[in-house]
Amino acid sequence: MIMHAGEILRRRGLLSDEQLRQSMSDDSSGVIQSAVNLGYVDEAVALQALAEEAGLEFVDLRDYEVDLGALAGFPQKLIYRHGLFPIGRRDGSIVVATADPLDLYPLDEASAATGRHLIPIVAERGEIARLVKRHMGVGSETIEGLVAAADDEGVELLDEIESDGSELSEMAQEASVVRLVNEILLEAIESRASDIHVESQSDGLVIRYRIDGILHPQPVPPEINRFQAAIVSRLKIMARLNIAEKRLPQDGRIKLRVHSREVDIRVSVIPMIHGEGLVMRILDKGSMVFELRGLGMAEDVYKTFHDLIRMPHGIVLVTGPTGSGKTTTLYSALLEIRGPDNKIITTEDPVEYQLDGINQIQVHPKIGLTFAASLRAILRHDPDVVLVGEIRDFETAENAIQASLTGHLVFSTLHTNDAAGAYTRMIDMGVEPFLVASTVEAVMAQRLIRRLCPSCKEAYQPSQSDLPPDFPWDRLAGQPVYRSVGCRACRGVGYAGRFGIYELLVTTESIRQMAHDRVSSWEIRRAALAEGMKPLRMDAWEKAIQGKTSIEEVVRLTKSDRV
């Protein structure tokens, strides 16, 4: 059968003799898939040729309206084992998608099992797999008990697993549970998820992925609830947590290698009413690029920030809620100024990414290695630049200010909603206002906003009544704006990836005086706006006018800046 498929492609001029020979040398995936993997032929082109040879129809499942009623009574094992998927009904027959039109045995088996006549159509293997995951749920293949080889999973655990020999531990090590958990992790990583939420609800297990800041529920088969305790235990074992402890919160870490790249996963377990809930933060080292120029800053903001991070001393703060990209901004700044002539030391909780040429400290509050304690020790190591992961209390703030006063450049983060709030936040911690005024050189507030999918974004001409009152209508100058649509490339969401919007407040003499005088944050903000600071909302509006994001996304993420 493989020979026949390859000969068809060669005869149609899609493969040369040498390419056919090379494709046939890989017995693991078949000649068609091998030729596709080697880059000799496009899968859609190859399958279309085979479909024509077999007298079948080739369809693009992205544009096909699937009739889920055809799934009823169709054997699931044939879906997973042979890559078949019933997509509709026609004149009493079942329309079945297949990626191997020359292999008739699975079709005969499915026809016998259903007692119905089958109409095969040809579609890409990846599109069939996408339908399986969408309509049958992540992990459904494992529920059927189909255990594949570890090499096929693409997930390799870098740390050794320790088992305590208990019944729960042994259940968590069963092959089907291992594969199910690996599939959940792999699907999240391939979906570019930043977090995985595994929640125990009254009606069973709920799995959600946070993609580009938005939570997306994942379809799961009902049978997965039988594996709930085993799934939670497996994840706790992978994170080196105590599986017997179900009453207290626990934190751990999983180190994986996925498709030859390392991925760190931070695991947080909290006991809930209906069972333990897990949230896993995915840190994909292979996909991260720390480049200040590529974060989305406007040119004027970038130039100012570029100069600020090269000051000899002072404090530069980055503020925003959790998940707003503060760490990425600071890492990018450190890598921009890194060199053999300066020493950079960081103290973080946790160290999210390891940076070459930068000395990083992981704090351990349980043994007394807090931000404040590590910062005191850092200053005895003759650093030029210091990064404090977060200023959480008076002691850390005081040590950061002392580091600045003794000639060091200090980077850190705060949790405030805007840039102006950083000054009053530090004063509220107990720091003397004159110290805040004399050391804080600038505050950068930021958020991450979703980028419109370039493949499907749609231009339209809005009327002024359709836009929020603070939209800079005069800057639009009659040009269109863009809105989300949804396509295969963005999984129907309409957005693909995120970038930063920024609000940079430089501490001018007037701002220093106001901080010294304990002026409220809203007055500091009003003064900064009068001096030319571009607020978050305006930066976001400009990105929308440029076609990078949508009006709806700006409204969702920011509030009006009218003061």
Protein Blocks (a to p, Z undefined) as FASTA:
>chain_A
ZZmmmmmmmmnopacfklmmmmmmpmknojklmmmmnopacfklmmmmmmmmnopacddf
klpccdfklmgopafklmmmnopacfbdeehiacdddfblklmklmmmmmmmnopacddd
dddfklmmmmmmmmnoghklmmnopacdfklnopacfbdcddehiaklmmmmpmklmmmm
mmmmmmmmmnopabdcddddfkbccddddeehiacdddddfklmmmmmmmmmmmmmmnop
afklmkbccdddddddeehiacdddddddddfkbccdddddddfklpccdfklnopafkl
mmmmmmmmmcfbdcdddeddehilmmmmmmmmmmmmgcfkbccdddddddfbacehiacd
dddfknopafklmmmmmmmnopabdcdfbafbfklmmmmmmmmmnopacddddddfbfkl
mmmmmmmnopafklmmmmmmbdcdddddddddfklpccddddfklpcfklcfklnnopac
dddfbdfknnonopacjddddddddddfklmmmmmnopafklmmmmmmmnopacfklmmm
mmmmnopacfklmmmmpccfbZZ
